[in-house]
Amino acid sequence: MSELEVKNLAYSYKKRKVLEDICLEIRAGQFVGILGPNGSGKTTLLNNINRWLKPQKGIIFIEGQNIERMSTKVLAQNIATVPQETSLDLGFTVEEIVMMGRNPYLRTFERENSEDLTVVESSMKSVGIWELRDRLISELSGGEKQRVLIARALAQQPKVLLLDEPISHLDINYKWEILELLKKLSRKLKIIVIAVLHDINLASIFCDKLVLLKNGKIFKAGSPHEVLTEENLKEVFNVNLKITTGTYGLPMIIFPQPLEKFQKAKQFHSIHVICGGGAGEKVLYYLQRKGYKVSTGVLNIGDTDWKAAKELGVDVVEDPPFSPISEEKSRVNRFCIDNSDAVVLCNIPFGYGNLKNLITLKDAVLEGNKKTFVLEETSIEKRDYTNGLAKKVYRQILTKAVIFRSFDELLDFF
Ligand SMILES: Nc1ncnc2c1ncn2[C@@H]1O[C@H](COP(=O)(O)OP(=O)(O)OP(=O)(O)O)[C@@H](O)[C@H]1O
């Protein structure tokens, strides 16, 4: 099984440190996406792996062999690169270009033999360009050219295929086609495919593993679920993005609805707050003081937020202390939600005891057109004590909600 290992890689362009402490282990057959902001070091990383650049520190192994010790030919039999920009000689046919991939196997002035022809043919067939073999490269569309470059790289019969932004100039149709093709190739030929990608949603769909770079370091590496969290993306790209579970059960970015789409907060009269354990104290206090008619629930009698609500004179739907939320009180809570102009869900932890509050809100949000605001100061993963049940329901609520990342954002709005 071919394996790639990058150990403690560091690279600087003269004095400019660009990569630091890069460690990666990739198994044969894996399709890996490298993500990160402009200038974070993605291309530099690829160019260290294929030895176009020489790292100041670190070692790269393919199947346990240090690539530094490989001859240029052996290296080219192990790693093939589809670069970001290539000036292809427009006078060549598709077959001639793909045949160039056989150079690492030919001796000087040696002509290609029947094995080379077979490899070239199967490379062209596997990317679906066999019918184009006699066409001039200059006559091809962007997607077809990209396939030719991939076929040329495959003709090298590499163990590792590197691609720098292979889909950035393609339309959505070709993007999909090329990524599907790369995924199939990684599986069928058991090669490692590493691609620099900018489209996070497509990376989530097609890649087995993602490596998220920030300022030349690996910020997070793992499955799309592990890497594509709102927190990670906020930290690395400095944008507030909303992640939802897409059709494929994979994390997908959806762009948050702008607040302007909602009624002005001042037009709300009544607000129902879902809180507990002290997470809602400040929210209840602030909304009440601003003159909104505030209700809250379901809360257990004696809970910190229950006490705050009572002191403030807020209407509370309550259940006995330390008991799970009852069906009866959930129905009352639903009534309060339906009869208020908006709902605020506070940054609370969820256990089996209060999960019903979340489900009631989800039903109200999905069935009605309730204006819903979610205060999310920490990710749901860190607050979910229900083996993922709460997270699932919470994500459904988010599809229709406006998120505030801090209490200050909530204050600005209401
Ligand atoms: N030849 C070079 N000489 C000096 N600095 C360079 C050179 N090439 C790249 N850099 C710098 O190294 C850093 C990383 O560049 P790199 O191209 O690896 O980033 P990237 O993540 O691929 O960016 P992009 O998404 O814009 O393609 C950048 O700050 C860039 O300006």
The ligand as a Gaussian input file, in Angstrom:
#p B3LYP/6-31G(d) Opt

LIG

0 1
 N        8.456000      32.613000      -5.035000
 C        8.086000      33.228000      -3.919000
 N        8.919000      34.084000      -3.295000
 C        8.570000      34.694000      -2.139000
 N        7.386000      34.515000      -1.521000
 C        6.519000      33.681000      -2.096000
 C        6.815000      32.992000      -3.327000
 N        5.756000      32.226000      -3.652000
 C        4.825000      32.419000      -2.690000
 N        5.281000      33.290000      -1.756000
 C        4.563000      33.723000      -0.543000
 O        4.358000      32.598000       0.292000
 C        3.079000      32.650000       0.881000
 C        2.308000      31.383000       0.539000
 O        2.092000      31.344000      -0.848000
 P        1.308000      30.148000      -1.535000
 O        1.274000      30.418000      -3.002000
 O        1.876000      28.860000      -1.085000
 O       -0.141000      30.340000      -0.892000
 P       -1.528000      29.694000      -1.317000
 O       -2.170000      29.269000      -0.047000
 O       -1.334000      28.671000      -2.364000
 O       -2.287000      30.962000      -1.879000
 P       -3.449000      31.115000      -3.011000
 O       -4.703000      30.587000      -2.405000
 O       -3.507000      32.601000      -3.189000
 O       -3.007000      30.396000      -4.246000
 C        2.416000      33.912000       0.371000
 O        2.565000      34.912000       1.342000
 C        3.201000      34.252000      -0.871000
 O        3.251000      35.649000      -1.088000

